[in-house]
Amino acid sequence: MSELTPYICVADSRAAIEWYGEHLGAVVTAPPMVMDDGRVGHCELAVDGARWMMSDEFESAGVAPPLPGRGNAVTLHLTVPDVDELCRRVQEGGATIDRAPEDNAPIGRLAVFHDPFGHRWFLNQPLGAD
């Protein structure tokens, strides 16, 4: 079996861990590996089993966070039980809502937002899932 796991970069992993925990309900599944210079070299988070890896910026490795004002090459897709509730929570946490919750058959109920770290998220709730 194969698995594809996103590995994102943020400007401040410690703040991102806190934000993703508070607003997405993420839990840390692999604690931060802190480098000698204090940057987070690796950590892993998950929301209901959907996991991703994350680090701070490492110019020497060509790893950088999204550039403000530039489009995103990747969107993180997260299936959730209640798009409206999660959209409300992330907006209260400072996320920018790009597409408010709406039904879109056959996809389901969806919303799109940018988190405070520049990453674009697509929330999906299958239709008929309450």
PASEBA-1860 file (N, C-alpha, C; in nm, 3 decimals):
! residues 130
1> MSELTPYI> 0.084/-0.117/0.000/0.000/0.000/0.000/0.088/0.123/0.000 ~ 0.049/0.224/-0.075/0.123/0.349/-0.081/0.056/0.454/0.005 ~ 0.133/0.554/0.041/0.080/0.667/0.117/0.149/0.792/0.068 ~ 0.073/0.899/0.055/0.127/1.029/0.016/0.099/1.125/0.130 ~ 0.204/1.179/0.189/0.191/1.266/0.305/0.251/1.402/0.273 ~ 0.171/1.509/0.283/0.227/1.642/0.258/0.332/1.678/0.363 ~ 0.434/1.749/0.317/0.540/1.799/0.405/0.546/1.948/0.380 ~ 0.495/2.027/0.474/0.486/2.172/0.454/0.593/2.245/0.534
9> CVADSRAA> 0.620/2.366/0.488/0.715/2.453/0.557/0.639/2.577/0.602 ~ 0.670/2.622/0.722/0.611/2.745/0.776/0.723/2.831/0.834 ~ 0.696/2.959/0.850/0.796/3.050/0.904/0.818/3.028/1.053 ~ 0.717/2.972/1.124/0.726/2.952/1.269/0.650/2.826/1.308 ~ 0.720/2.714/1.312/0.655/2.585/1.341/0.588/2.583/1.477 ~ 0.650/2.644/1.574/0.591/2.643/1.708/0.454/2.711/1.708 ~ 0.444/2.827/1.642/0.316/2.898/1.632/0.218/2.818/1.547 ~ 0.266/2.753/1.443/0.178/2.673/1.356/0.123/2.552/1.431
17> IEWYGEHL> 0.206/2.486/1.510/0.159/2.371/1.589/0.045/2.416/1.680 ~ 0.063/2.529/1.745/-0.040/2.582/1.834/-0.167/2.617/1.757 ~ -0.152/2.686/1.643/-0.268/2.727/1.565/-0.344/2.607/1.510 ~ -0.272/2.514/1.449/-0.338/2.395/1.392/-0.407/2.314/1.502 ~ -0.349/2.309/1.620/-0.413/2.239/1.730/-0.541/2.308/1.775 ~ -0.533/2.439/1.794/-0.649/2.514/1.843/-0.761/2.524/1.741 ~ -0.728/2.546/1.614/-0.831/2.578/1.516/-0.870/2.462/1.425 ~ -0.779/2.368/1.402/-0.813/2.251/1.321/-0.836/2.127/1.407
25> GAVVTAPP> -0.797/2.133/1.533/-0.807/2.015/1.619/-0.693/1.918/1.596 ~ -0.583/1.965/1.541/-0.468/1.879/1.513/-0.399/1.836/1.642 ~ -0.343/1.716/1.638/-0.261/1.666/1.747/-0.121/1.639/1.693 ~ -0.024/1.657/1.777/0.115/1.629/1.739/0.136/1.478/1.750 ~ 0.176/1.416/1.639/0.199/1.272/1.638/0.348/1.238/1.642 ~ 0.432/1.332/1.604/0.578/1.319/1.619/0.626/1.454/1.668 ~ 0.675/1.460/1.793/0.713/1.588/1.851/0.824/1.658/1.772 ~ 0.830/1.790/1.784/0.930/1.866/1.710/1.073/1.819/1.739
33> MVMDDGRV> 1.148/1.802/1.630/1.292/1.779/1.641/1.355/1.916/1.627 ~ 1.416/1.964/1.734/1.473/2.098/1.736/1.620/2.091/1.698 ~ 1.658/2.172/1.601/1.795/2.175/1.552/1.881/2.258/1.648 ~ 2.012/2.250/1.632/2.105/2.323/1.718/2.079/2.474/1.719 ~ 2.029/2.525/1.605/2.003/2.670/1.597/1.864/2.709/1.648 ~ 1.788/2.611/1.700/1.657/2.638/1.757/1.541/2.619/1.662 ~ 1.568/2.604/1.532/1.459/2.583/1.437/1.405/2.441/1.448 ~ 1.276/2.427/1.414/1.215/2.294/1.410/1.251/2.229/1.277
41> GHCELAVD> 1.321/2.117/1.285/1.363/2.046/1.165/1.259/1.949/1.114 ~ 1.170/1.906/1.204/1.067/1.810/1.164/0.967/1.794/1.278 ~ 0.841/1.781/1.241/0.736/1.740/1.334/0.623/1.684/1.249 ~ 0.530/1.615/1.314/0.417/1.559/1.242/0.290/1.587/1.320 ~ 0.183/1.620/1.246/0.053/1.649/1.304/-0.054/1.568/1.232 ~ -0.170/1.556/1.296/-0.281/1.485/1.233/-0.414/1.540/1.283 ~ -0.512/1.534/1.194/-0.651/1.564/1.227/-0.731/1.439/1.192 ~ -0.782/1.371/1.293/-0.859/1.248/1.271/-0.787/1.151/1.178
49> GARWMMSD> -0.658/1.135/1.197/-0.580/1.040/1.119/-0.521/1.096/0.990 ~ -0.567/1.212/0.944/-0.511/1.275/0.825/-0.387/1.349/0.869 ~ -0.270/1.304/0.827/-0.147/1.361/0.884/-0.066/1.438/0.781 ~ 0.019/1.524/0.835/0.116/1.596/0.753/0.241/1.620/0.835 ~ 0.349/1.644/0.765/0.478/1.676/0.827/0.504/1.824/0.808 ~ 0.590/1.878/0.893/0.612/2.022/0.888/0.750/2.056/0.943 ~ 0.806/2.165/0.891/0.933/2.215/0.943/0.938/2.366/0.927 ~ 1.038/2.425/0.992/1.069/2.565/0.968/1.147/2.574/0.837
57> EFESAGVA> 1.175/2.696/0.796/1.250/2.721/0.673/1.394/2.674/0.687 ~ 1.446/2.614/0.580/1.587/2.575/0.572/1.638/2.609/0.433 ~ 1.691/2.730/0.421/1.740/2.777/0.292/1.843/2.682/0.232 ~ 1.928/2.626/0.317/2.033/2.536/0.268/1.978/2.410/0.202 ~ 1.854/2.374/0.238/1.791/2.256/0.180/1.685/2.293/0.075 ~ 1.670/2.422/0.049/1.571/2.466/-0.048/1.428/2.455/0.004 ~ 1.410/2.464/0.135/1.277/2.452/0.197/1.235/2.590/0.246 ~ 1.120/2.638/0.195/1.074/2.772/0.229/0.923/2.775/0.243
65> PPLPGRGN> 0.871/2.865/0.328/0.725/2.879/0.341/0.667/2.948/0.218 ~ 0.535/2.945/0.203/0.471/3.015/0.091/0.503/3.165/0.093 ~ 0.512/3.223/-0.024/0.535/3.367/-0.036/0.401/3.439/-0.032 ~ 0.387/3.539/0.055/0.263/3.617/0.060/0.236/3.682/-0.077 ~ 0.110/3.678/-0.119/0.073/3.741/-0.245/0.096/3.654/-0.368 ~ 0.155/3.540/-0.350/0.180/3.450/-0.462/0.081/3.334/-0.452 ~ 0.035/3.283/-0.563/-0.057/3.169/-0.563/0.008/3.046/-0.503 ~ -0.076/2.951/-0.463/-0.027/2.827/-0.404/-0.016/2.718/-0.510
73> AVTLHLTV> 0.094/2.646/-0.507/0.112/2.534/-0.599/0.039/2.410/-0.550 ~ 0.012/2.405/-0.420/-0.052/2.288/-0.358/-0.165/2.333/-0.267 ~ -0.274/2.258/-0.267/-0.384/2.281/-0.174/-0.396/2.156/-0.088 ~ -0.409/2.174/0.043/-0.427/2.062/0.134/-0.577/2.033/0.145 ~ -0.618/1.912/0.113/-0.759/1.873/0.113/-0.788/1.794/0.240 ~ -0.886/1.839/0.318/-0.918/1.775/0.445/-1.067/1.746/0.451 ~ -1.103/1.619/0.465/-1.243/1.580/0.481/-1.277/1.589/0.629 ~ -1.385/1.659/0.659/-1.424/1.684/0.798/-1.573/1.654/0.816
81> PDVDELCR> -1.617/1.633/0.940/-1.759/1.605/0.963/-1.848/1.729/0.957 ~ -1.791/1.850/0.975/-1.873/1.971/0.977/-1.793/2.088/0.921 ~ -1.808/2.111/0.791/-1.736/2.219/0.723/-1.767/2.354/0.784 ~ -1.895/2.380/0.812/-1.935/2.511/0.863/-1.867/2.542/0.997 ~ -1.867/2.446/1.087/-1.806/2.467/1.219/-1.656/2.489/1.207 ~ -1.589/2.407/1.129/-1.444/2.421/1.116/-1.409/2.552/1.044 ~ -1.487/2.590/0.946/-1.464/2.716/0.877/-1.477/2.834/0.973 ~ -1.577/2.827/1.060/-1.595/2.932/1.161/-1.474/2.939/1.253
89> RVQEGGAT> -1.425/2.824/1.298/-1.311/2.821/1.391/-1.183/2.876/1.328 ~ -1.156/2.837/1.203/-1.033/2.886/1.141/-1.042/3.035/1.112 ~ -1.161/3.083/1.075/-1.178/3.226/1.050/-1.157/3.305/1.179 ~ -1.210/3.255/1.290/-1.187/3.321/1.419/-1.039/3.321/1.456 ~ -0.965/3.225/1.405/-0.822/3.216/1.431/-0.736/3.296/1.335 ~ -0.799/3.371/1.245/-0.722/3.457/1.156/-0.704/3.405/1.015 ~ -0.767/3.293/0.981/-0.758/3.243/0.844/-0.838/3.333/0.751 ~ -0.799/3.338/0.626/-0.871/3.410/0.523/-0.961/3.312/0.450
97> IDRAPEDN> -1.091/3.338/0.449/-1.185/3.249/0.381/-1.189/3.289/0.233 ~ -1.149/3.197/0.147/-1.149/3.221/0.003/-1.282/3.181/-0.060 ~ -1.344/3.081/-0.001/-1.472/3.030/-0.051/-1.552/2.985/0.070 ~ -1.660/3.056/0.100/-1.743/3.025/0.217/-1.810/2.889/0.197 ~ -1.851/2.824/0.306/-1.916/2.694/0.295/-2.036/2.697/0.199 ~ -2.039/2.596/0.113/-2.149/2.583/0.017/-2.161/2.437/-0.025 ~ -2.281/2.399/-0.066/-2.302/2.265/-0.120/-2.263/2.265/-0.266 ~ -2.195/2.160/-0.308/-2.150/2.148/-0.445/-2.157/2.001/-0.484
105> APIGRLAV> -2.273/1.959/-0.533/-2.289/1.819/-0.574/-2.203/1.795/-0.697 ~ -2.138/1.683/-0.712/-2.139/1.569/-0.621/-2.026/1.573/-0.517 ~ -1.953/1.683/-0.510/-1.839/1.691/-0.419/-1.882/1.685/-0.273 ~ -1.981/1.764/-0.238/-2.027/1.773/-0.100/-2.031/1.916/-0.055 ~ -2.028/1.937/0.074/-2.022/2.072/0.130/-1.875/2.107/0.138 ~ -1.839/2.225/0.091/-1.697/2.259/0.085/-1.672/2.403/0.123 ~ -1.548/2.431/0.156/-1.500/2.566/0.184/-1.350/2.567/0.156 ~ -1.297/2.685/0.128/-1.154/2.699/0.101/-1.103/2.817/0.183
113> FHDPFGHR> -0.987/2.798/0.247/-0.927/2.906/0.325/-0.775/2.902/0.316 ~ -0.714/3.015/0.349/-0.570/3.026/0.366/-0.542/3.043/0.515 ~ -0.455/2.958/0.569/-0.421/2.971/0.711/-0.322/3.087/0.729 ~ -0.297/3.128/0.852/-0.207/3.241/0.876/-0.063/3.217/0.831 ~ -0.030/3.094/0.792/0.106/3.060/0.751/0.120/3.051/0.599 ~ 0.010/3.085/0.528/0.012/3.092/0.382/-0.032/2.967/0.309 ~ -0.071/2.864/0.381/-0.114/2.740/0.315/-0.263/2.743/0.284 ~ -0.298/2.691/0.167/-0.436/2.687/0.118/-0.496/2.551/0.154
121> WFLNQPLG> -0.615/2.553/0.214/-0.685/2.433/0.258/-0.822/2.425/0.189 ~ -0.859/2.306/0.148/-0.990/2.277/0.091/-1.059/2.184/0.189 ~ -1.166/2.232/0.252/-1.243/2.150/0.346/-1.357/2.085/0.272 ~ -1.382/1.959/0.299/-1.488/1.886/0.233/-1.567/1.804/0.335 ~ -1.698/1.811/0.323/-1.790/1.729/0.403/-1.881/1.659/0.303 ~ -1.871/1.526/0.291/-1.956/1.456/0.195/-2.103/1.488/0.220 ~ -2.179/1.507/0.114/-2.322/1.535/0.128/-2.390/1.419/0.198 ~ -2.484/1.452/0.284/-2.554/1.351/0.362/-2.483/1.315/0.491
129> AD> -2.361/1.368/0.512/-2.287/1.343/0.636/-2.320/1.457/0.733 ~ -2.383/1.428/0.839/-2.420/1.531/0.937/-2.342/1.516/1.064
END
